[in-house]
């Protein structure tokens, strides 16, 4: 095998390891980003979310009040990882990108927090008590 073929093989192996693998497991490990979506409905109603990327469909999950739905993943080698979600509440929907590597690479490097309330879905920068993103119900 010539040197070029070895380089290509090594590149493919490295990018495979660095690919965006999502799990619905809790916790976070080295190099992972965790997305947490909380239900803060004051009336006690459930929030339903369905999240996916170009590679992973995480399915539909019902989020109880005060409890998060969470998943973790690694940003891909190219820094183009994108996870989008639809949230459903009382016949309304809010679509949002819960993680966009271009937007969130520095905004929420290890943890992205989202909170659903009667006013919509709110995104919080890592470590901040104040939301910087808002998606209204429609």
ZAFI-796762 format. One line per 10 residues: number of its first residue (from 1); their letters; for each residue x, y negated, z of N, C-alpha, C. Coordinates in Angstrom, 2 decimals, padded with zeros to 5 digits. Layout:
N
NUM> A> X:Y:Z:X:Y:Z:X:Y:Z  ...
//
This chain:
138
1> XXXXXXXXXX> 000.85:001.17:000.00:000.00:000.00:000.00:000.89:-001.24:000.00  000.65:-002.14:-000.94:001.51:-003.32:-001.01:001.14:-004.33:000.09  001.94:-005.34:000.23:001.79:-006.33:001.29:000.47:-007.09:001.18  000.07:-007.43:-000.03:-001.19:-008.15:-000.24:-002.38:-007.32:000.26  -002.43:-006.04:-000.08:-003.52:-005.17:000.36:-003.55:-005.05:001.88  -002.38:-004.98:002.50:-002.32:-004.92:003.96:-002.89:-006.20:004.58  -002.55:-007.34:003.99:-003.05:-008.62:004.48:-004.57:-008.69:004.36  -005.10:-008.28:003.22:-006.55:-008.29:003.01:-007.23:-007.36:004.01  -006.69:-006.19:004.22:-007.26:-005.24:005.18:-007.25:-005.82:006.60  -006.14:-006.44:006.98:-006.04:-007.06:008.30:-007.06:-008.19:008.44
11> XXXXXXXXXX> -007.21:-009.00:007.41:-008.17:-010.10:007.44:-009.60:-009.56:007.62  -009.96:-008.52:006.90:-011.29:-007.94:007.01:-011.52:-007.39:008.42  -010.54:-006.74:008.98:-010.67:-006.20:010.34:-010.85:-007.31:011.37  -010.07:-008.37:011.25:-010.16:-009.48:012.21:-011.51:-010.16:012.10  -011.99:-010.42:010.90:-013.28:-011.08:010.75:-014.42:-010.19:011.20  -014.29:-008.89:011.07:-015.32:-007.97:011.56:-015.44:-008.05:013.07  -014.31:-008.11:013.75:-014.31:-008.19:015.20:-014.88:-009.52:015.67  -014.63:-010.59:014.93:-015.07:-011.92:015.31:-016.48:-012.24:014.83  -017.15:-011.28:014.22:-018.48:-011.57:013.67:-019.47:-011.88:014.77  -020.56:-012.47:014.38:-021.59:-012.89:015.32:-022.47:-011.70:015.69
21> XXXXXXXXXX> -022.21:-011.11:016.85:-022.99:-009.98:017.34:-023.86:-010.46:018.49  -025.15:-010.35:018.36:-026.07:-010.82:019.40:-026.61:-009.65:020.19  -026.80:-009.88:021.47:-027.43:-008.88:022.33:-028.42:-009.59:023.23  -029.36:-008.86:023.73:-030.32:-009.43:024.69:-029.88:-009.15:026.12  -028.64:-008.80:026.30:-028.11:-008.52:027.64:-027.87:-009.83:028.37  -027.96:-009.78:029.69:-027.68:-010.96:030.47:-026.19:-011.06:030.75  -025.80:-012.20:031.25:-024.41:-012.42:031.57:-023.65:-012.93:030.38  -022.41:-013.27:030.61:-021.60:-013.70:029.48:-020.18:-013.27:029.72  -019.52:-012.96:028.65:-018.14:-012.53:028.73:-017.25:-013.52:028.02  -015.99:-013.23:027.96:-015.03:-014.10:027.32:-015.40:-014.31:025.86
31> XXXXXXXXXX> -015.45:-015.58:025.45:-015.72:-015.90:024.06:-017.18:-015.84:023.66  -018.07:-015.63:024.58:-019.49:-015.55:024.27:-020.18:-016.89:024.54  -021.24:-017.12:023.80:-022.16:-018.22:024.08:-023.48:-017.59:024.50  -024.09:-018.11:025.55:-025.37:-017.63:026.02:-026.43:-018.68:025.76  -027.55:-018.26:025.18:-028.71:-019.13:024.99:-029.74:-018.70:026.02  -030.27:-019.67:026.76:-031.32:-019.41:027.74:-032.52:-020.29:027.40  -033.69:-019.66:027.31:-034.92:-020.38:027.03:-035.86:-020.17:028.22  -036.16:-021.26:028.94:-036.98:-021.21:030.13:-038.41:-021.62:029.82  -039.34:-021.04:030.56:-040.74:-021.42:030.50:-041.02:-022.33:031.68  -041.38:-023.58:031.41:-041.72:-024.53:032.47:-043.14:-025.05:032.33
41> XXXXXXXXXX> -044.04:-024.18:031.89:-045.44:-024.57:031.74:-046.06:-024.75:033.12  -046.58:-025.93:033.39:-047.15:-026.24:034.70:-048.43:-025.46:034.98  -049.13:-025.06:033.90:-050.39:-024.34:034.09:-050.18:-022.83:034.27  -048.92:-022.39:034.26:-048.62:-020.98:034.47:-048.76:-020.10:033.25  -049.04:-020.69:032.10:-049.21:-019.90:030.88:-047.87:-019.41:030.33  -047.94:-018.32:029.57:-046.74:-017.73:029.00:-046.27:-018.51:027.77  -044.99:-018.41:027.54:-044.34:-018.94:026.35:-043.82:-017.73:025.58  -044.07:-017.69:024.29:-043.58:-016.59:023.47:-042.52:-017.13:022.52  -041.39:-016.43:022.41:-040.32:-016.86:021.51:-039.90:-015.72:020.60  -039.49:-016.09:019.40:-038.94:-015.15:018.43:-037.70:-015.81:017.84
51> XXXXXXXXXX> -036.53:-015.23:018.12:-035.26:-015.80:017.67:-034.56:-014.86:016.70  -033.77:-015.45:015.81:-033.06:-014.67:014.80:-031.90:-015.49:014.24  -030.97:-014.76:013.65:-029.89:-015.37:012.87:-029.96:-014.75:011.48  -028.99:-015.04:010.65:-028.94:-014.42:009.34:-028.65:-012.93:009.42  -028.06:-012.49:010.54:-027.68:-011.08:010.71:-028.53:-010.33:011.71  -029.11:-011.02:012.68:-029.80:-010.36:013.79:-031.19:-010.94:014.00  -032.18:-010.06:014.07:-033.54:-010.44:014.47:-033.72:-009.93:015.89  -033.87:-010.85:016.84:-033.92:-010.47:018.25:-035.32:-010.11:018.73  -036.30:-010.21:017.84:-037.65:-009.80:018.18:-038.42:-010.87:018.93  -039.64:-010.52:019.29:-040.54:-011.42:020.00:-040.51:-011.10:021.49
61> XXXXXXXXXX> -040.46:-012.15:022.31:-040.36:-011.99:023.76:-041.32:-012.95:024.45  -042.02:-012.45:025.44:-042.89:-013.28:026.27:-042.08:-013.72:027.48  -042.05:-015.03:027.70:-041.25:-015.60:028.78:-042.19:-016.06:029.89  -042.02:-015.47:031.07:-042.83:-015.85:032.23:-042.38:-017.20:032.77  -043.28:-017.89:033.46:-042.95:-019.19:034.05:-041.77:-019.05:035.00  -040.82:-019.98:034.86:-039.66:-020.01:035.74:-038.56:-019.02:035.42  -038.78:-018.13:034.46:-037.79:-017.12:034.12:-037.29:-017.36:032.70  -036.03:-017.10:032.45:-035.53:-017.31:031.09:-035.55:-016.05:030.26  -035.67:-016.25:028.96:-035.27:-015.22:027.99:-033.87:-015.65:027.59  -032.95:-014.71:027.55:-031.58:-015.08:027.19:-030.94:-014.03:026.32
71> XXXXXXXXXX> -029.98:-014.49:025.51:-029.16:-013.60:024.70:-027.79:-014.24:024.54  -026.85:-013.42:024.17:-025.49:-013.93:024.00:-024.90:-013.41:022.70  -023.88:-014.10:022.24:-023.27:-013.78:020.95:-021.90:-014.45:020.89  -021.18:-014.11:019.88:-019.91:-014.77:019.57:-020.08:-015.56:018.27  -019.53:-016.76:018.25:-019.54:-017.56:017.04:-018.66:-016.87:016.01  -019.13:-016.81:014.77:-018.37:-016.10:013.74:-017.06:-016.82:013.40  -016.22:-016.14:012.70:-014.87:-016.61:012.35:-014.91:-017.96:011.64  -015.94:-018.18:010.81:-016.03:-019.39:010.01:-016.69:-020.54:010.75  -017.22:-020.31:011.95:-017.88:-021.37:012.71:-019.20:-021.80:012.11  -019.92:-020.85:011.50:-021.19:-021.17:010.85:-022.38:-020.46:011.51
81> XXXXXXXXXX> -022.20:-019.92:012.68:-023.27:-019.18:013.36:-024.48:-020.09:013.58  -025.65:-019.55:013.26:-026.90:-020.29:013.41:-027.97:-019.33:013.91  -028.58:-019.67:015.04:-029.74:-018.94:015.55:-030.91:-019.91:015.58  -032.03:-019.47:015.03:-033.24:-020.29:015.06:-034.33:-019.53:015.81  -035.25:-020.28:016.38:-036.35:-019.68:017.13:-037.66:-020.36:016.77  -038.72:-019.62:016.90:-040.06:-020.17:016.91:-040.60:-019.91:018.30  -041.17:-020.95:018.90:-041.81:-020.81:020.21:-043.31:-021.00:020.00  -044.09:-020.21:020.72:-045.54:-020.24:020.59:-046.16:-020.46:021.96  -047.15:-021.37:022.00:-047.85:-021.66:023.24:-049.26:-022.17:022.90  -050.27:-021.46:023.39:-051.67:-021.85:023.23:-052.03:-022.19:021.77
91> XXXXXXXXXX> -051.59:-021.34:020.85:-051.93:-021.53:019.44:-051.07:-022.56:018.72  -050.09:-023.12:019.40:-049.19:-024.11:018.80:-047.83:-023.47:018.58  -047.03:-024.11:017.71:-045.70:-023.59:017.39:-044.69:-024.73:017.40  -043.47:-024.40:017.79:-042.35:-025.32:017.67:-041.18:-024.51:017.12  -040.66:-024.90:015.99:-039.49:-024.25:015.41:-038.25:-025.06:015.72  -037.17:-024.39:016.11:-035.95:-025.11:016.48:-034.73:-024.21:016.30  -033.59:-024.84:016.06:-032.32:-024.12:016.03:-031.77:-024.12:017.45  -031.80:-022.96:018.09:-031.33:-022.89:019.48:-029.81:-022.90:019.56  -029.14:-022.53:018.45:-027.70:-022.68:018.38:-027.28:-022.87:016.93  -026.58:-023.96:016.69:-026.00:-024.27:015.39:-024.55:-024.61:015.66
101> XXXXXXXXXX> -023.64:-023.78:015.21:-022.21:-023.97:015.53:-021.72:-025.36:015.16  -022.22:-025.91:014.07:-021.78:-027.25:013.66:-022.24:-028.30:014.68  -023.44:-028.16:015.21:-023.97:-029.12:016.19:-023.53:-028.79:017.61  -023.51:-027.48:017.94:-023.37:-027.07:019.34:-021.98:-026.58:019.73  -021.04:-026.59:018.81:-019.69:-026.12:019.12:-019.10:-026.81:020.34  -019.39:-028.09:020.51:-018.92:-028.84:021.68:-020.06:-029.16:022.64  -021.29:-029.24:022.14:-022.45:-029.61:022.95:-022.79:-028.58:024.02  -022.69:-027.32:023.65:-022.98:-026.25:024.62:-022.12:-025.03:024.25  -020.86:-025.17:024.49:-019.87:-024.17:024.07:-020.10:-022.78:024.65  -020.43:-022.69:025.94:-020.62:-021.37:026.54:-022.07:-021.09:026.93
111> XXXXXXXXXX> -022.90:-022.15:027.08:-024.29:-021.93:027.44:-025.18:-023.03:026.88  -026.20:-022.63:026.14:-027.21:-023.56:025.61:-028.52:-023.31:026.34  -029.06:-024.35:026.96:-030.29:-024.23:027.73:-031.42:-024.96:027.01  -032.55:-024.27:026.92:-033.76:-024.82:026.32:-034.89:-024.62:027.32  -035.81:-025.60:027.37:-036.94:-025.50:028.29:-038.22:-025.84:027.53  -039.19:-024.92:027.63:-040.48:-025.14:027.02:-041.46:-025.69:028.03  -042.13:-026.78:027.67:-043.15:-027.38:028.53:-044.34:-027.78:027.67  -045.34:-028.36:028.29:-046.53:-028.79:027.57:-046.21:-029.84:026.50  -045.08:-030.52:026.63:-044.68:-031.57:025.68:-043.80:-031.06:024.54  -043.43:-029.79:024.56:-042.60:-029.23:023.50:-041.40:-028.48:024.05
121> XXXXXXXXXX> -040.41:-028.31:023.20:-039.18:-027.61:023.55:-038.06:-028.64:023.68  -037.32:-028.56:024.78:-036.25:-029.53:025.05:-034.91:-028.81:025.14  -033.89:-029.37:024.51:-032.53:-028.82:024.55:-031.64:-029.66:025.44  -030.81:-028.99:026.23:-029.94:-029.65:027.20:-028.47:-029.39:026.87  -027.64:-030.44:026.82:-026.21:-030.21:026.66:-025.68:-029.47:027.89  -024.67:-028.69:027.69:-024.10:-027.90:028.79:-023.73:-028.81:029.96  -024.24:-028.46:031.15:-023.91:-029.18:032.37:-024.70:-030.46:032.60  -025.66:-030.77:031.71:-026.42:-032.01:031.85:-027.85:-031.73:032.31  -028.38:-032.57:033.22:-029.78:-032.40:033.64:-030.75:-033.08:032.67  -030.22:-033.81:031.68:-031.06:-034.58:030.76:-031.05:-033.97:029.37
131> XXXXXXXX> -032.24:-033.78:028.78:-032.29:-033.22:027.43:-031.81:-034.23:026.39  -031.23:-033.71:025.32:-030.83:-034.57:024.20:-031.52:-034.18:022.90  -032.29:-033.10:022.93:-033.04:-032.66:021.75:-034.48:-032.37:022.15  -035.42:-032.65:021.24:-036.83:-032.41:021.53:-037.53:-031.96:020.25  -038.31:-030.90:020.37:-039.13:-030.40:019.26:-040.57:-030.33:019.76  -041.45:-031.10:019.15:-042.84:-031.18:019.58:-043.63:-029.99:019.08  -044.71:-029.65:019.78:-045.63:-028.62:019.33:-046.38:-029.14:018.12  -046.68:-028.25:017.19:-047.50:-028.63:016.04:-048.54:-027.60:015.82
//
